[in-house]
Amino acid sequence: MAPYRFSFTPESFFRVVGSFPRNGVTDLSVTSSFLNVSFNSKITPSLLPLVQVQPQLQGTWQIDSDSSRAFLYPYTFFDFNASYSITVGQDAEDKFGNQLTGGFQSSFSTAPFEVTFSYPQDGDVNIPLTASMTLEFTGPVDTATIRSAFAIVPNIAWTFSYYYGGGDRFVFYPSMAFRASTTYQVTVSSKLAAWDETTLSAPAVMSFTTEEFKVTSVFPGDGNKDIPRWSSIMVHCNAPLDFSTVSTAFSVSPPVLGSLSYYPLGTSFTFTPSSILDRYQLYTVTVNTSLKTANGEVLENPYSFSFLTGP
């Protein structure tokens, strides 16, 4: 086999091949940790004073390990909703004395202070009754402004947790579960401020609807066979329960003596028979519409399931 050969001609001039952020970017995060300019040849520290960022950013300039990129690591965050430019003067030279052809200029802008993500999202339906609510922003939040800026209708008691990793996210935890089959509207007003006192560019308003109150799972499962005769019966729901309503809502057919147990503000309960169940017996369990949540909602429809014991 004949050897494979190829040839190439290197560029004959020194130039910029790219930058970060790219030219024209309009939504750079204010927490971005660096800027860089990439060249097609090795550079030296003598070039760095000719790389200018406007408005000026205080930071540390470094050249990467392959000597072809200049990095600026700012000491602080960028400003919100601001325009920046990066220029490299045409007097810049590479390591070999080649002068930059035509200079270089690039521009970008940062995002305004605004909501970037929410859970639930606007218009979501069937939100779990025990869900929390997450809000993320384009930059770190001044936590002292959160409580006065956040409102939810219908009103519920809540606490919040603030994430210090990036400082741009917090989570609201309802003190009780959301009400079933209810539409909530959440408003984050312009009272909310970022770390630098920049306020939201516009109030954020979103709404979501919760799911109905229901039984979510049971043991034994409906239609299960050969269930051990010493088994307990467990019912799990999707909201904290008013346990004063469990005893009247729960029944087993044929009747079985036993006791109910549960945890305060829990979402499930357990029925423990006083003695082992009959062998090869089909049992039907019903949870009727008198079962209530801690918020006072009732099951919309009775829930029944059956199982067959073993020997």
NUFI-101523 format. One line per field, with one value per residue (C-alpha): residue number from 1; residue in three letters; x, y, z. Coordinates in steps of 0.05 Angstrom, whole numbers. Layout:
N
i <- NUM|...;
aa <- ALA|...;
px <- X|...;
py <- Y|...;
pz <- Z|...;
//
This chain:
311
i <- 1|2|3|4|5|6|7|8|9|10|11|12|13|14|15|16|17|18|19|20|21|22|23|24|25|26|27|28|29|30|31|32|33|34|35|36|37|38|39|40|41|42|43|44|45|46|47|48|49|50|51|52|53|54|55|56|57|58|59|60|61|62|63|64|65|66|67|68|69|70|71|72|73|74|75|76|77|78|79|80|81|82|83|84|85|86|87|88|89|90|91|92|93|94|95|96|97|98|99|100|101|102|103|104|105|106|107|108|109|110|111|112|113|114|115|116|117|118|119|120|121|122|123|124|125|126|127|128|129|130|131|132|133|134|135|136|137|138|139|140|141|142|143|144|145|146|147|148|149|150|151|152|153|154|155|156|157|158|159|160|161|162|163|164|165|166|167|168|169|170|171|172|173|174|175|176|177|178|179|180|181|182|183|184|185|186|187|188|189|190|191|192|193|194|195|196|197|198|199|200|201|202|203|204|205|206|207|208|209|210|211|212|213|214|215|216|217|218|219|220|221|222|223|224|225|226|227|228|229|230|231|232|233|234|235|236|237|238|239|240|241|242|243|244|245|246|247|248|249|250|251|252|253|254|255|256|257|258|259|260|261|262|263|264|265|266|267|268|269|270|271|272|273|274|275|276|277|278|279|280|281|282|283|284|285|286|287|288|289|290|291|292|293|294|295|296|297|298|299|300|301|302|303|304|305|306|307|308|309|310|311;
aa <- MET|ALA|PRO|TYR|ARG|PHE|SER|PHE|THR|PRO|GLU|SER|PHE|PHE|ARG|VAL|VAL|GLY|SER|PHE|PRO|ARG|ASN|GLY|VAL|THR|ASP|LEU|SER|VAL|THR|SER|SER|PHE|LEU|ASN|VAL|SER|PHE|ASN|SER|LYS|ILE|THR|PRO|SER|LEU|LEU|PRO|LEU|VAL|GLN|VAL|GLN|PRO|GLN|LEU|GLN|GLY|THR|TRP|GLN|ILE|ASP|SER|ASP|SER|SER|ARG|ALA|PHE|LEU|TYR|PRO|TYR|THR|PHE|PHE|ASP|PHE|ASN|ALA|SER|TYR|SER|ILE|THR|VAL|GLY|GLN|ASP|ALA|GLU|ASP|LYS|PHE|GLY|ASN|GLN|LEU|THR|GLY|GLY|PHE|GLN|SER|SER|PHE|SER|THR|ALA|PRO|PHE|GLU|VAL|THR|PHE|SER|TYR|PRO|GLN|ASP|GLY|ASP|VAL|ASN|ILE|PRO|LEU|THR|ALA|SER|MET|THR|LEU|GLU|PHE|THR|GLY|PRO|VAL|ASP|THR|ALA|THR|ILE|ARG|SER|ALA|PHE|ALA|ILE|VAL|PRO|ASN|ILE|ALA|TRP|THR|PHE|SER|TYR|TYR|TYR|GLY|GLY|GLY|ASP|ARG|PHE|VAL|PHE|TYR|PRO|SER|MET|ALA|PHE|ARG|ALA|SER|THR|THR|TYR|GLN|VAL|THR|VAL|SER|SER|LYS|LEU|ALA|ALA|TRP|ASP|GLU|THR|THR|LEU|SER|ALA|PRO|ALA|VAL|MET|SER|PHE|THR|THR|GLU|GLU|PHE|LYS|VAL|THR|SER|VAL|PHE|PRO|GLY|ASP|GLY|ASN|LYS|ASP|ILE|PRO|ARG|TRP|SER|SER|ILE|MET|VAL|HIS|CYS|ASN|ALA|PRO|LEU|ASP|PHE|SER|THR|VAL|SER|THR|ALA|PHE|SER|VAL|SER|PRO|PRO|VAL|LEU|GLY|SER|LEU|SER|TYR|TYR|PRO|LEU|GLY|THR|SER|PHE|THR|PHE|THR|PRO|SER|SER|ILE|LEU|ASP|ARG|TYR|GLN|LEU|TYR|THR|VAL|THR|VAL|ASN|THR|SER|LEU|LYS|THR|ALA|ASN|GLY|GLU|VAL|LEU|GLU|ASN|PRO|TYR|SER|PHE|SER|PHE|LEU|THR|GLY|PRO;
px <- 0|27|39|-14|11|-22|1|-25|-7|-10|-45|1|-26|-40|-115|-169|-208|-262|-285|-329|-383|-394|-406|-479|-498|-556|-569|-502|-511|-485|-451|-408|-339|-294|-285|-235|-205|-175|-119|-89|-19|16|14|54|34|57|-7|-55|-56|-82|-144|-196|-266|-315|-346|-282|-282|-235|-204|-144|-118|-86|-60|-80|-33|-28|-13|-66|-123|-127|-176|-205|-231|-274|-272|-347|-410|-429|-483|-553|-580|-515|-476|-402|-349|-283|-229|-159|-115|-84|-15|-21|33|39|99|136|127|69|22|-53|-89|-143|-153|-214|-280|-338|-399|-449|-501|-524|-593|-640|-658|-718|-747|-715|-751|-808|-839|-897|-895|-949|-1010|-989|-1045|-1050|-995|-984|-1016|-951|-908|-861|-850|-783|-763|-697|-670|-617|-573|-565|-624|-624|-659|-683|-732|-763|-819|-847|-844|-877|-953|-998|-1074|-1110|-1063|-1027|-975|-905|-831|-774|-704|-650|-596|-529|-491|-507|-553|-604|-656|-704|-758|-825|-853|-927|-936|-995|-1009|-1041|-1116|-1142|-1170|-1152|-1121|-1066|-1037|-966|-938|-866|-868|-815|-799|-753|-682|-617|-551|-535|-604|-629|-703|-742|-750|-825|-869|-872|-942|-958|-1015|-1024|-1079|-1072|-1095|-1156|-1153|-1146|-1120|-1053|-1034|-1055|-1029|-1049|-1059|-1126|-1133|-1073|-1077|-1044|-1036|-1006|-1061|-1022|-1016|-1037|-1076|-1044|-1075|-1034|-1064|-1036|-1048|-1041|-1103|-1154|-1147|-1210|-1247|-1209|-1248|-1315|-1287|-1252|-1286|-1270|-1319|-1327|-1317|-1250|-1233|-1170|-1137|-1117|-1050|-1020|-971|-996|-1004|-984|-1013|-1026|-1056|-1050|-1103|-1076|-1124|-1132|-1122|-1099|-1146|-1187|-1155|-1174|-1220|-1236|-1235|-1260|-1234|-1272|-1251|-1313|-1322|-1323|-1247|-1220|-1153|-1125|-1151|-1222|-1229|-1264|-1254|-1294|-1309|-1305|-1243|-1248|-1200|-1201|-1151|-1151|-1114|-1072|-1072;
py <- 0|68|116|169|240|308|380|444|517|553|620|676|727|734|739|728|664|673|699|682|707|703|767|787|746|781|740|726|706|758|703|680|668|689|721|698|715|660|671|629|634|634|698|727|770|832|827|829|905|911|869|918|906|964|980|962|899|889|820|777|763|696|659|586|527|525|600|616|643|702|695|749|725|782|796|811|794|830|883|864|884|917|921|904|905|868|898|878|934|926|937|869|818|744|708|710|785|779|839|829|841|893|890|857|879|840|859|824|841|810|786|830|809|764|695|642|580|561|497|492|529|577|538|471|426|365|392|346|372|362|397|455|514|531|598|611|679|706|726|723|747|793|746|805|823|755|755|823|806|738|729|670|669|635|652|596|596|580|579|584|556|595|561|593|554|604|648|651|600|592|542|556|502|505|495|451|416|456|452|400|419|492|544|585|650|667|738|758|834|885|891|831|855|823|825|894|923|915|900|853|882|865|828|753|724|651|604|529|481|425|353|325|290|216|149|138|67|9|-56|-109|-85|-92|-162|-190|-264|-309|-252|-276|-281|-240|-180|-110|-65|1|61|118|185|247|296|299|268|287|223|234|215|151|104|122|123|55|-12|-84|-136|-188|-149|-155|-131|-91|-24|36|71|133|190|260|300|238|218|144|97|24|-25|-83|-142|-167|-239|-271|-267|-325|-371|-366|-308|-251|-186|-119|-55|11|82|124|198|217|213|284|319|363|421|393|366|300|244|258|184|122|79|3|-54|-129|-183|-258|-290|-352|-417;
pz <- 0|-19|39|51|44|52|54|84|87|154|159|139|189|264|281|333|320|372|439|497|501|426|389|394|455|491|553|587|659|707|746|687|715|657|589|538|470|427|377|320|348|415|455|513|573|535|493|552|563|492|507|534|563|568|616|653|695|752|750|735|664|650|589|583|580|504|502|451|495|542|601|645|713|741|816|818|779|715|717|698|630|610|544|542|488|480|436|418|392|323|354|389|369|378|409|342|329|280|285|292|227|232|307|338|368|398|439|484|536|601|619|659|730|719|731|688|714|759|785|777|710|689|667|698|722|768|813|873|937|975|923|938|891|861|830|794|773|727|786|861|902|963|1011|1054|998|986|1037|1017|943|944|945|931|923|955|1012|1049|1103|1078|1092|1043|1034|999|957|971|917|862|903|847|870|928|945|979|1024|1042|1117|1099|1033|977|972|924|855|867|820|853|827|847|840|851|852|833|908|897|890|868|906|876|891|820|822|777|708|712|762|749|751|742|759|768|788|838|831|865|933|920|943|908|927|971|999|983|911|878|850|888|906|957|1006|1073|1125|1176|1129|1148|1101|1081|1045|1018|996|963|1021|1097|1127|1180|1218|1258|1194|1179|1224|1192|1121|1124|1120|1103|1077|1106|1170|1205|1276|1282|1296|1255|1261|1229|1238|1253|1188|1150|1083|1098|1149|1166|1189|1230|1240|1311|1287|1223|1163|1139|1088|1015|1031|982|1021|994|1025|1016|1032|1026|1013|1087|1087|1093|1085|1139|1097|1099|1028|1017|967|905|895|940|930|934|923|934|949|961|1019|1014|1054;
//
